[in-house]
Amino acid sequence: MDRRDFFRRSAAGIMCLALPGRKTVAMATERGGDGYSVVILGDTHYDSADPELYHAGYTDPNPQREALHRKEFVRNGQMWDGRCKELVKRAACLVDDDTAFVLQTGDLIQGDTADAATHTRFLEDAMNLFKTDLAPDLPFVTVAGNHDLRGNDDAVVSKAYADYMPARLSRELGTEIAGTDFIFRRGPDAYIGINFTKPDVARIEKLLREADGARHVFVAIHSPVFPFDDAKYYWWYLLGNRKDSRSEERRYVRRLMAERNAVVLCGHTHTTELLDWYGDGGRITQMTMSSVWSNEALANYKESASGAESYGTLLFKKNPELATEANIALFDEYRSGIRRYSMAYAAGSYKMLVDDGGITVDFYGGSSARRSKRFKLR
């Protein structure tokens, strides 16, 4: 550790001492077996208070959509000029001697750039900021989100992401990451990263088969694997769309995950959600996470839905026009297999604890000094 890292970690330790229940930034959590922790951020939508820094020259052929995006620039600028700085400080205090890496579940940046060079700079600035402020000596890992691939020409900025991020992740992890779908190992566990925007079923199958024999198989993906109970997002899940035109592939990949008892770590919906599903000869446990602290209230963990029977009820209650035969059938397809479910519109940082005994995720709302909620995944 050089002098800069020493002083940086010392400063972090002093700051963390001020938090109740926290003794030191480097105090290892006692874990059984081959245990370790992972600090996790959900969507972050990193941005600048000055929209010209990354969004100069940005346009959209749909004026209404462009206006919506520009409102997001304002939201992001306010977040990253205030609340989100405190959220990252809180997350930095979750890093212990047993922390293996930091994971971010996509939508690292806002996107909406005019060209490849600006987009690459945007990604580089975000990666450097999070790595420096969270854990300079640990890998920082992210997966592709829809905002990470969005600009004047989505094909141009998607190529910029594909040219930059695998090389950066290769340096972070010390192993070759060849594309935006990838696998790496942490001890006995396998972590698979999936680009949900253009899912390659053959590639996903290959990666899942490579994970065979792992103690735990984690799937890091920006979108949920299960339809989300909300009008804005219900159709936006892995291999999903409004017409469910890829249902055969969707069910095939679902079976591959269930057979490996996969744990899905995702974002996209800007919620904190746990969904535990049994079917296809196995089990999929999904933890959805958000770090988009867009208003103060999101620091408070308050469940909007709780219990397996509540899954799929909010969408149709709030939007009866969406209670079509096809939509009801889609949710019913999953409903019978759900054993546990909870959802809250809450944002913050997360610490996942993994060992032979199981997997838990601790949620810290906003910049809360104390744990807001513990989720037992396995």
MOSULZI-V862785 format. One record per residue. N is the residue number from 0. BURIAL is b if it has 16 or more other C-alpha atoms within 10 Angstrom, else e. D_FIRST is the distance of its C-alpha to the first C-alpha in Angstrom with 2 decimals. Layout:
BEGIN
n: {N	N}
burial: {BURIAL	BURIAL}
d_first: {D_FIRST	D_FIRST}
END
This chain:
BEGIN
n: {0	1	2	3	4	5	6	7	8	9	10	11	12	13	14	15	16	17	18	19	20	21	22	23	24	25	26	27	28	29	30	31	32	33	34	35	36	37	38	39	40	41	42	43	44	45	46	47	48	49	50	51	52	53	54	55	56	57	58	59	60	61	62	63	64	65	66	67	68	69	70	71	72	73	74	75	76	77	78	79	80	81	82	83	84	85	86	87	88	89	90	91	92	93	94	95	96	97	98	99	100	101	102	103	104	105	106	107	108	109	110	111	112	113	114	115	116	117	118	119	120	121	122	123	124	125	126	127	128	129	130	131	132	133	134	135	136	137	138	139	140	141	142	143	144	145	146	147	148	149	150	151	152	153	154	155	156	157	158	159	160	161	162	163	164	165	166	167	168	169	170	171	172	173	174	175	176	177	178	179	180	181	182	183	184	185	186	187	188	189	190	191	192	193	194	195	196	197	198	199	200	201	202	203	204	205	206	207	208	209	210	211	212	213	214	215	216	217	218	219	220	221	222	223	224	225	226	227	228	229	230	231	232	233	234	235	236	237	238	239	240	241	242	243	244	245	246	247	248	249	250	251	252	253	254	255	256	257	258	259	260	261	262	263	264	265	266	267	268	269	270	271	272	273	274	275	276	277	278	279	280	281	282	283	284	285	286	287	288	289	290	291	292	293	294	295	296	297	298	299	300	301	302	303	304	305	306	307	308	309	310	311	312	313	314	315	316	317	318	319	320	321	322	323	324	325	326	327	328	329	330	331	332	333	334	335	336	337	338	339	340	341	342	343	344	345	346	347	348	349	350	351	352	353	354	355	356	357	358	359	360	361	362	363	364	365	366	367	368	369	370	371	372	373	374	375	376	377}
burial: {e	e	e	e	e	e	e	e	b	e	e	b	b	e	b	b	e	e	e	e	e	e	e	b	b	b	e	e	e	e	e	e	e	e	b	b	b	b	b	b	b	b	b	b	b	b	b	b	e	e	e	e	e	b	b	e	e	b	b	e	e	e	e	e	e	e	e	e	b	b	e	b	b	e	b	b	b	b	b	b	e	e	b	b	e	b	b	b	b	b	b	b	b	b	b	b	e	b	b	b	b	b	b	b	b	b	b	b	b	b	b	b	b	b	b	b	e	b	b	b	e	b	b	e	e	b	b	e	e	b	b	b	b	b	b	e	e	b	b	b	b	b	b	b	b	b	b	b	b	b	b	b	b	b	e	b	b	b	e	b	b	b	e	b	b	b	e	b	b	b	e	b	b	e	e	b	b	e	b	b	b	b	b	b	e	e	e	e	b	b	b	b	b	b	b	b	b	e	e	e	e	e	e	b	e	e	b	b	e	e	b	e	e	b	e	b	b	b	b	b	b	b	b	b	b	b	b	b	b	b	e	e	b	b	b	b	b	b	b	b	e	e	e	e	e	e	e	e	e	b	e	e	b	b	b	b	b	b	b	b	b	b	b	b	b	b	b	b	b	b	b	b	b	b	b	b	b	b	b	b	e	b	b	b	b	b	b	b	b	b	b	b	b	b	e	e	e	b	b	b	b	e	e	e	b	e	e	b	e	b	b	b	e	b	b	b	e	e	e	e	e	e	e	e	e	e	b	e	e	b	b	e	e	b	b	e	b	b	e	b	b	b	b	b	b	b	b	b	b	b	b	b	b	b	b	e	e	e	b	b	b	b	b	b	b	b	b	b	b	e	e	b	e	e	e	e	b	e}
d_first: {0.00	3.83	6.78	8.05	5.85	6.30	9.87	10.45	9.87	11.73	14.43	14.76	15.20	17.84	19.59	19.76	21.19	24.15	25.04	27.69	26.93	23.16	21.42	17.69	15.57	13.86	17.22	18.12	21.61	23.93	25.16	27.78	27.70	25.04	23.90	21.19	21.09	20.99	20.80	23.62	25.08	28.61	30.16	28.35	30.57	27.98	30.00	30.54	33.02	34.49	36.21	36.67	32.97	33.10	36.75	38.66	41.54	41.26	44.67	46.20	49.78	50.38	50.60	50.26	47.08	45.61	46.55	44.79	41.60	41.73	42.02	38.79	37.13	38.26	37.07	33.60	33.33	34.28	31.86	28.82	29.92	29.95	29.89	27.37	24.68	25.28	25.36	21.87	20.63	22.48	20.99	17.38	18.50	19.59	16.17	15.72	14.02	16.89	16.60	16.87	17.06	18.67	22.24	24.54	28.21	29.48	30.92	27.45	29.30	32.86	33.90	37.28	36.40	38.91	37.33	34.70	32.61	32.36	31.63	28.73	27.29	27.81	25.90	23.00	22.80	22.92	20.29	17.82	18.82	18.51	15.20	13.69	15.70	15.55	12.33	10.07	8.44	12.05	15.16	17.61	21.12	24.45	28.09	30.85	32.91	36.17	34.79	32.09	35.10	37.44	38.72	41.88	42.04	40.24	40.49	38.72	35.75	35.58	35.27	32.51	30.61	31.37	30.30	26.93	25.70	26.00	24.01	21.26	21.30	21.29	17.92	16.63	18.10	17.90	21.67	24.66	25.98	29.38	30.83	31.00	32.11	29.56	28.40	25.21	24.66	22.51	23.69	27.44	27.57	28.38	27.49	29.95	29.62	33.03	34.21	37.10	38.73	40.14	39.99	40.59	42.26	42.19	38.45	37.83	40.06	38.23	34.82	36.32	37.95	34.71	33.35	36.23	35.29	32.17	32.00	31.57	32.15	30.51	31.91	29.88	32.40	33.11	36.76	38.21	40.02	42.82	45.05	43.97	46.61	46.79	49.00	46.20	44.21	46.61	47.09	43.53	42.00	41.06	44.07	46.06	48.21	51.19	53.64	51.57	52.58	49.85	50.73	51.19	47.72	46.29	47.90	46.86	43.15	43.54	45.08	42.31	39.74	41.98	42.58	38.85	38.63	36.06	33.91	33.84	31.09	32.51	33.21	35.75	38.21	36.16	36.90	35.45	37.61	37.92	40.51	41.25	43.84	45.75	47.73	48.05	47.64	44.25	42.06	39.78	37.71	36.53	34.09	34.28	31.70	31.65	29.32	32.06	32.58	35.53	37.38	36.76	38.95	36.64	34.30	37.11	37.44	41.17	42.57	45.09	45.96	45.69	47.20	48.00	51.38	49.91	48.25	50.15	52.23	50.68	51.17	54.90	55.53	54.11	55.32	58.57	59.24	56.35	58.03	59.38	60.36	57.49	54.81	56.17	56.25	52.61	51.41	53.93	52.50	49.25	50.66	52.19	48.96	46.86	46.26	43.81	43.24	41.88	40.99	39.90	39.34	35.99	32.57	29.11	26.00	25.99	24.17	25.48	25.44	26.44	27.66	30.82	32.66	32.34	30.58	30.41	29.25	28.75	29.69	28.74	31.28	30.20	27.71	29.35	27.66	29.52	30.02	33.03	33.97	33.00	34.20	34.89	34.73	35.43}
END
